[in-house]
Amino acid sequence: MRRRLLLATALVAALSLAAGCGGGSGGSSGGRVNIVLWHGYVDTEGKAINAAAALFNKTHPKIHITVQNYGNSDYALQKVLTAIRGGSYPDIVYLYGSWAANVARTPHAVDIAPLIKSDPSIHWNDFWPAERQAVTVGDKIIGVPALVDNLALVYNKKLFRQAGIPFPTASWTWDDLRAAAQKLTNPSAKQFGWAYVNDASEDTVWRFDALLWQAGGDILTPDDKHAAFNSPAGVKAATLLQQMATIDHSIYLDSGNDNYANLFNSGKIGMLFTGPWDLSQFPDVDYGVQILPGDQNHQTISGPDQWVMLDNGDARTKAAWTFLKWFTSPTEAMRWSLATGDLPIRASETKLPAYQAYVKRYNGIATFVQNEGNALKARPVLVDYNEISQAMGQAIQAVLLGKAQPKQALDQAAAQVNQVLAQGG
Amino acid sequence: MRPGRRILGSEHLAGWVFVLPATVLIVVFGIIPIGWVVLLSLQHNDLLAAPTWAGLSNYRELVHDPEFRDSVRRTIVYTALFVPISVGGALAVALLLHSEIRFNRFYRTAVFVPVATSTVATGILFNWLLDPTYGIANYLLGKVGLGPYGFFQDPDQALYAIVAMTVWGWLGFDVIIYLAALQGIPGDVLEAAALDGAGRWATFRHVVLPLLSPATLFLVVWSTINALQVFDEIYVTTRGGPLQATTVIVYELYNQAFALFHAGYAAAIALVLFLITLVFSVLQLWVGNRRVHYSS
């Protein structure tokens, strides 16, 4: 008797372990299609996505969407891949733009190019050009734009007044940037004119990309087969960084832990190249926003992210498409921007009445919206992009630290990139 | 009685059912992943598309990869510094704390606190302490006419800064082990040494140190395994930089697997690291066991 009880206890323990696995929440019940969306939103955006889902479910009785937070978006691709391996994955997932080429390789991602073609109500061309480029991989379109931002010049008005320099204008050149940064730098007060993220990550690279494009350069040759960033334009851009970092010492080199935002907010840094996501971190500073200083032009770089659809059968794909069309429609997208401060993802949103309220609510945001028109080029959408980015990051870091000359560093990175591109993945 | 009934009724079955949950956990989360890593290391696999068979080409590539070789070199430099400094330092601290001094309990707690602090918190703390411009470390060093140093932001200093930070973080653990071992030394042995006229140094050198040798062996092996696999502290501070100065083996593995999606290649790195760790541990245990004195 006692033994049998022991056996039963052990069995219960073993079974409950097995029961812990499995489960899933999508499917269809009673003519209603259930779909699941994964996102990494927290705080204001987290509330906004829940509100959007509730509104959609109320207005679309045939579909029920469940939104789930997958944690930090930085690791979303790994999580989604794990879910795909496990055979139970969401219908819609928020993924960074830089993963587009990787996403295109998985057979589970829905190619929405045919959907766009057969369903003009998405108004595809209303999305900003940089957003459309970012989701286009060869002849596939792997997602619907979810977020867009770009880099502009954010400056501390008080520090400019103290230094006796006029505020940056839309026609500022690199020389103006350098001169102002020098004047804003005060070693005894530990105050810097400019800040640059110097962790050799994509954060380091994309700010350089903007400078490269302004000088008339490109990351790769038009056929995506060779490196092109070691051109005279690239050397010119890297030389600007070198001079400001190692001669003027007017740049605060951020090690990648976002100290620059705190320092800007405490009035230790005069200017930043940053995007709208940072503005809420500067409550203590009277800041202004201007488009980036230019060389041959004033191009900026845009970092679009996307909603990727994963294939769980036709009924759920159709429901997911219905949701994304609704969620990214001008009215809903504007509602989102108004709640969160994110930039409008469609050009036509700027014509809506709510846009005026949005511009009023978020100081400096109008410049970022206009600046989206300066985002003319996109980073290459290649599976090997991360390797290209790492090689460039090392080169830029070496220049900023004064460990290498611009030409030498970029040539070395270009050789690495050419090797990666020649291997073809 | 039929044989079937005997098995069902036997204590064997109950025993097996009892160990079943633990066995399942170990197989699912231990054995299967290890087997999968071996398989993965023989594939070209980006975790996205269908994998292709690679044979030993990942390993061949590894041998000729200068970045991997550099990461091995840095890992060995790190280990060669971390292990003696943390174990030796812990011995010194434990000896101090073992003696009768005032506020002894406070010091013991203070030494152990870093071990209980999360790595992320430690990382953020050191990022600020060692910030070249605003950090308190440079401020204090400046007061005595030293610096300023770049610490985490200088490729020539970053690895040593990581050594300092991890020694600080792990010292308390080693100290606790040593304190326990010191308390385990029988008083009559020390008394006998004193009666034989041994001074403090001779007692330490010929009595205390040999009796601590099991603890020392454990700490050296354990610290070496930890040092060879150092990752968290680097991930939350330098992220392998600047200019890859702190890209150790596991960081390189992480980068290959989760930034570049070369999962097969990363699996090969993992297995090579496993072999390196195995060789070090076996060697240390082999040498150690000939010199360790276990008091009976």
HADDOCK unambig.tbl for C-alpha pairs under 7 A between the chains (distance, minus, plus):
assign (segid A and resid 7 and name CA) (segid B and resid 14 and name CA) 5.33 0.50 0.50
assign (segid A and resid 7 and name CA) (segid B and resid 17 and name CA) 6.99 0.50 0.50
assign (segid A and resid 10 and name CA) (segid B and resid 17 and name CA) 5.84 0.50 0.50
assign (segid A and resid 10 and name CA) (segid B and resid 18 and name CA) 5.26 0.50 0.50
assign (segid A and resid 11 and name CA) (segid B and resid 17 and name CA) 6.64 0.50 0.50
assign (segid A and resid 14 and name CA) (segid B and resid 20 and name CA) 6.74 0.50 0.50
assign (segid A and resid 14 and name CA) (segid B and resid 21 and name CA) 5.24 0.50 0.50
assign (segid A and resid 81 and name CA) (segid B and resid 47 and name CA) 6.90 0.50 0.50
assign (segid A and resid 81 and name CA) (segid B and resid 48 and name CA) 6.94 0.50 0.50
assign (segid A and resid 105 and name CA) (segid B and resid 48 and name CA) 6.16 0.50 0.50
assign (segid A and resid 105 and name CA) (segid B and resid 49 and name CA) 5.68 0.50 0.50
assign (segid A and resid 106 and name CA) (segid B and resid 48 and name CA) 4.99 0.50 0.50
assign (segid A and resid 106 and name CA) (segid B and resid 49 and name CA) 5.27 0.50 0.50
assign (segid A and resid 199 and name CA) (segid B and resid 241 and name CA) 6.82 0.50 0.50
assign (segid A and resid 199 and name CA) (segid B and resid 242 and name CA) 6.70 0.50 0.50
assign (segid A and resid 255 and name CA) (segid B and resid 153 and name CA) 6.78 0.50 0.50
assign (segid A and resid 386 and name CA) (segid B and resid 259 and name CA) 6.85 0.50 0.50
assign (segid A and resid 386 and name CA) (segid B and resid 260 and name CA) 5.99 0.50 0.50
assign (segid A and resid 387 and name CA) (segid B and resid 260 and name CA) 6.52 0.50 0.50
assign (segid A and resid 394 and name CA) (segid B and resid 243 and name CA) 5.90 0.50 0.50
assign (segid A and resid 397 and name CA) (segid B and resid 243 and name CA) 6.81 0.50 0.50
assign (segid A and resid 398 and name CA) (segid B and resid 243 and name CA) 6.65 0.50 0.50
